Amino acid sequence: EITEEDEEIEAAQIELAPMSKIWSYVGKDFVFTLIGLIGSGIVGALSPCESILTAQIVTNFYIVDAKEMSEVNRNIIAQFLLFALGSLVGNTMIGIGLSRSGSNLGAKLRRIGFSAMLERSMGWFDDSDHTTGELTTILSADAEAVEGLTGLPLVFLRKYLK
């Protein structure tokens, strides 16, 4: 039999958790989130810098003599190589930082959710809405949604937000 306490808890679960509460679960993994955010800043700054260098190369086509073109653009080419290295470092920081913090947060939320389910009364599990498949889907989907807010899926989502 489902108790009144179970119904109150279920009604409270429908409300969305504030982001501040979700971020409070990140804990020590905040360092990895910070690494991922710094990497995002590096990668985000590269596009404007590359466009400035491209504009300089195009300008050199009109200003510099054709015989001196490769010598004048050599410095710009070296800067493009540095930007490629920066992109490698930045994307590595994003991958390591955000994937680690997101997966750890997801695991922590699954543990918390599972322990909350185990504290329910026996009658709660008899309800047809609380089948094994339904409960495992909730554990998986909710934690995955939160991982998307803090973890590696955020990196893939930013491609579509531009």
C-alpha positions as CSV (number, residue, x, y, z in Angstrom):
1,E,0.0,0.0,0.0
2,I,1.3,3.5,-0.9
3,T,1.6,5.7,2.1
4,E,0.8,9.4,2.3
5,E,4.5,10.2,2.7
6,D,5.2,8.5,-0.6
7,E,2.6,10.6,-2.4
8,E,4.0,13.8,-1.0
9,I,7.5,12.8,-2.0
10,E,6.3,11.9,-5.5
11,A,4.5,15.3,-5.9
12,A,7.7,17.1,-4.8
13,Q,9.7,15.2,-7.4
14,I,7.8,16.7,-10.3
15,E,9.3,20.1,-9.7
16,L,12.5,20.8,-11.5
17,A,15.6,21.2,-9.4
18,P,17.3,24.6,-9.5
19,M,20.7,24.8,-11.2
20,S,22.3,25.9,-7.9
21,K,21.3,22.6,-6.3
22,I,22.6,20.6,-9.3
23,W,25.9,22.5,-9.2
24,S,26.2,21.8,-5.4
25,Y,26.5,18.1,-6.3
26,V,29.5,18.8,-8.5
27,G,31.8,19.2,-5.5
28,K,35.4,18.4,-6.0
29,D,34.8,17.8,-9.7
30,F,34.4,21.6,-10.1
31,V,38.1,21.6,-11.0
32,F,37.4,19.5,-14.0
33,T,34.5,21.7,-15.0
34,L,36.8,24.7,-14.7
35,I,39.3,23.0,-17.0
36,G,36.6,22.3,-19.5
37,L,35.4,25.9,-19.4
38,I,39.0,27.2,-19.8
39,G,39.4,24.9,-22.8
40,S,36.1,26.3,-24.2
41,G,37.4,29.8,-23.9
42,I,40.6,28.9,-25.7
43,V,38.7,27.2,-28.6
44,G,36.2,30.0,-28.7
45,A,38.9,32.7,-29.0
46,L,40.6,30.9,-31.9
47,S,38.0,31.7,-34.6
48,P,38.2,35.5,-34.3
49,C,42.0,35.2,-34.2
50,E,42.0,33.0,-37.3
51,S,39.8,35.5,-39.2
52,I,42.2,38.3,-38.4
53,L,45.1,36.3,-39.8
54,T,43.1,35.4,-42.9
55,A,42.3,39.1,-43.4
56,Q,46.0,39.9,-43.2
57,I,46.8,37.3,-45.8
58,V,44.2,38.6,-48.1
59,T,45.5,42.1,-47.6
60,N,49.0,41.0,-48.5
61,F,47.7,39.8,-51.9
62,Y,47.0,43.4,-52.7
63,I,50.0,45.1,-51.0
64,V,52.9,42.7,-51.3
65,D,54.7,41.8,-54.5
66,A,54.1,38.2,-55.7
67,K,57.8,37.4,-55.4
68,E,57.9,38.3,-51.7
69,M,54.5,36.8,-50.8
70,S,55.7,33.6,-49.2
71,E,58.4,35.4,-47.2
72,V,55.9,38.0,-45.9
73,N,53.2,35.4,-45.0
74,R,55.7,33.0,-43.3
75,N,55.0,34.6,-39.9
76,I,51.3,34.3,-40.4
77,I,51.6,30.7,-41.3
78,A,53.6,30.0,-38.1
79,Q,50.8,31.7,-36.2
80,F,48.2,29.4,-37.8
81,L,50.3,26.4,-36.6
82,L,50.3,27.8,-33.1
83,F,46.5,28.2,-33.3
84,A,46.3,24.5,-34.4
85,L,48.3,23.6,-31.3
86,G,46.0,25.8,-29.2
87,S,43.0,24.1,-30.7
88,L,44.4,20.7,-29.8
89,V,45.1,21.7,-26.2
90,G,41.7,23.5,-25.9
91,N,39.7,20.6,-27.3
92,T,41.6,18.1,-25.1
93,M,40.8,20.3,-22.0
94,I,37.1,20.3,-23.0
95,G,37.0,16.6,-23.5
96,I,38.8,15.6,-20.4
97,G,37.3,18.3,-18.1
98,L,33.6,18.2,-19.1
99,S,33.4,14.5,-19.6
100,R,34.9,13.7,-16.3
101,S,32.8,16.2,-14.3
102,G,29.6,15.2,-16.1
103,S,30.1,11.5,-15.8
104,N,31.0,11.8,-12.1
105,L,28.0,14.0,-11.5
106,G,25.7,11.5,-13.3
107,A,27.0,8.6,-11.2
108,K,26.5,10.6,-8.0
109,L,22.9,11.5,-9.0
110,R,22.2,7.9,-9.9
111,R,23.4,6.8,-6.5
112,I,21.3,9.4,-4.7
113,G,18.3,8.5,-6.8
114,F,18.7,4.8,-6.2
115,S,19.1,5.2,-2.4
116,A,16.0,7.4,-2.4
117,M,14.1,4.6,-4.2
118,L,15.3,2.1,-1.6
119,E,13.9,4.2,1.2
120,R,10.3,3.9,-0.1
121,S,7.7,1.8,1.5
122,M,7.1,-1.7,0.0
123,G,3.7,-0.6,-1.3
124,W,5.2,2.0,-3.5
125,F,6.8,-0.7,-5.6
126,D,3.5,-2.4,-6.1
127,D,2.1,0.6,-8.1
128,S,2.0,-0.1,-11.8
129,D,3.8,3.2,-12.5
130,H,6.8,1.9,-10.6
131,T,7.9,-1.1,-12.5
132,T,11.5,-2.1,-12.7
133,G,11.8,-0.9,-16.3
134,E,10.2,2.5,-15.4
135,L,12.4,3.0,-12.4
136,T,15.7,2.2,-14.2
137,T,14.6,4.4,-17.1
138,I,14.1,7.3,-14.6
139,L,17.5,6.7,-13.1
140,S,19.2,6.7,-16.4
141,A,17.3,9.5,-18.2
142,D,17.3,12.0,-15.3
143,A,21.0,11.6,-14.6
144,E,21.8,11.8,-18.3
145,A,19.8,15.0,-18.6
146,V,21.8,16.6,-15.8
147,E,25.0,15.3,-17.4
148,G,24.0,17.3,-20.5
149,L,24.0,20.5,-18.4
150,T,27.5,20.0,-17.1
151,G,29.2,17.4,-19.1
152,L,30.5,16.5,-22.6
153,P,27.0,16.7,-24.3
154,L,27.2,20.4,-23.6
155,V,30.2,20.6,-26.0
156,F,28.2,18.9,-28.8
157,L,25.2,21.1,-28.1
158,R,27.1,24.3,-28.6
159,K,27.5,23.5,-32.3
160,Y,23.8,23.8,-32.7
161,L,23.4,26.9,-30.6
162,K,25.4,29.1,-33.0
